[in-house]
Amino acid sequence: MTIRMWGRLVLVAFGAVIVQVGLLNQIVVVGAHPDLFLLLAISAGIVAGPQRGAVVAFALGLVADIFVQTPYGLSSLCYVLVAFAMGTVTSTLPGRPTVGFLLAAAVLGGVGGTLLFAGLGTLIGQASAPRHQLVVVSVVVAAFCALLAPLTYRIFEWTVAVVPGTHRDAGAFAGGSAR
């Protein structure tokens, strides 16, 4: 991963902080608000592949953790797992993901990431939301993810500087000078 890619990622993360804190945290639907950083992690996995996407998602999670009152690193762990899963599934596709795939991945990633965050939080002793509220949060996050998935996918194509349609990262972290 190049300095240029990391610079672009800093710009995306800074913009995401502004949008999440300044706008999306103000949009509350039945006690839940969208999670832009989860959507960015999903997009990173889809575009950059499992390994590079997980690294990018980890960095995004560290930024997101600054703004939530949970143990530092919990968001990063969830985002890494979601990005890796999305990248792994996407890497099995023969070509560029279709819009239908992007929407389905966004919904599944939104629900999965929300449930994973709640489950891991419960395991480490964080207060948990009631089940009915967790369903509402999952639906709100998934709907938002589906709505903006095509846009964030394009943003991440620019961020990680991949040629459109090439989302695999084989050998990116194979060690040494595997390139």
N, C-alpha and C positions, 0 to 999 in steps of 0.2 A: 504494500500500500504506500502510495507516494505522499509527499508533503502537500502536493496540490489537492489530493483527495481529502487529507485531514483538514486542510484549510477550508475546503467546501463543506465538510462535515461540521466544522465550527460555525459556519454561516447558517447552515440548516438548523443546528441545535439552538443557536441564538434566536433565530426566527421562531422556532418551535416554542421556546420559553415565552416569548412575547405573545404569541397566539394563544398558548395554553393558559398562561396566568392572566393575561389581559382580556381575553375573550371567552375561551371555552369554559374556564372555571365559573364564569358568570351565567352560563347556560345550564340550568338545573332542570332536569326532567324527572319528576317524581323522586327527588332526592339524589339523583345521579347526574354526573356530567361526563362528557366525552374525554377520552384519553389519547391525545395526539401522539405522545411518545410511544405508546403501544403500537399504533398504526405505523409509525416510522420504523419500529423494530420489525414489524411484519414485512414492510416494503424492503428493508435492508436484506432480510433473508431471501426474499423472492428475487431481487435484482442481483445481489452480490454472491449468493450461494450460501451454503451452510456455515463455512468457516469464516469468511470475511464478513458475512452478515452478522454472525454472532459477536465478532469483535466490535463492529460498529454499534450493534445493539447494546453491548456492555457499556460503551462510552456514553451512549444516549441515556442509559439507565442511571449512570452516575450523575448526570445532569438532572434528570427527573427526580432523583432521590433528594436533591437539595430542597425541593418544594413540597414534599410530603412528610407527614409526621409518622413515619415507620422506620424501622432499623435501616441504617444506611447500607445499601447493597441489595435490598430485597427486590426493588424494581429491576436492577441490573440482572439479577439472577433470572427473574421471570422473562425479561426481554431476550436474554441470551438463549434460553430454552425455546421460546417462541420463534425467534429468528432462525435458529438452527433447524427446528422442525419445518418451518416454511421453506427454507433453502433446500433441505433434503427432499421434500416432496417436489419442489419445482425442478430440481436437478434431474428428475426422472422424465420430465417432459421432453419431447423430441425437438421442439422449437420454442418460439416466443409464446409466453402465456397469453391466453385469450382473455378478453374482458370478463367473461363468465367465470373463468378460473380465478382472476383477481378478486372478483366480488365474493366468491365462495371462500377463498383463502382469507379475505379480510373478515368475513363474518365468523368463520371458525377460529381464526387467530384472536379476534376480539373476545369471543366467548371463552376460548381456552386460556388466554392470557389473564382475563379477569378471574376466572375460577382458580387458576394456578396461583395468582397473587393472594387471593383469599385463603386458599388451602395452606400455602406456605406460611402466611401470616398466622394462621391458627396453630400450626405446628410449633411456631416459636413463641407462642403465648400472646399474640396481639388480639385485641378485642375484635370479634367477628360480627359482621352484619347478619341480621336474621335471613333465613333462606329466601323469603319472598323478596326482600330488598336486594339480595344477591342476584336474583333472577332479573330484577328491574335494571340493575347496574349492567349486567351482561348484555341485555337487550339494547340499552342506550349506547354502550360502547360499540357493540357489533354493528348497529345501524349507522353510527357515525363512521366507523371504519369502512363500511361498504360504500358510503356516500363519497368519501374522499380517496379511496384506494387508487383509482386511475391517476389522480393528480400526484399523490405521494410516490407512486411507482415511477412516474416521469422525473420527479425531483431526484429520486435516488439513482436513476440512470445517469443524470448529470453529476450527482455527488460522487459516486464511485467510478465515474468515467468509463463505463463499459459501453461497448458498441451496442446499440439497441438490438435486443434479441439474444445477446450472449450473456447469460446470467450465471454461468458456471464458474467456479473458482478452483478447478482442479490444479493441484500443485501450488496454490497460492501460499500455503503455509506448510509445504512438505518438508521444509527445513533447508538450510544452506542456500545454495544458489540453484534451486530446482527449476527456475524459470529458464 
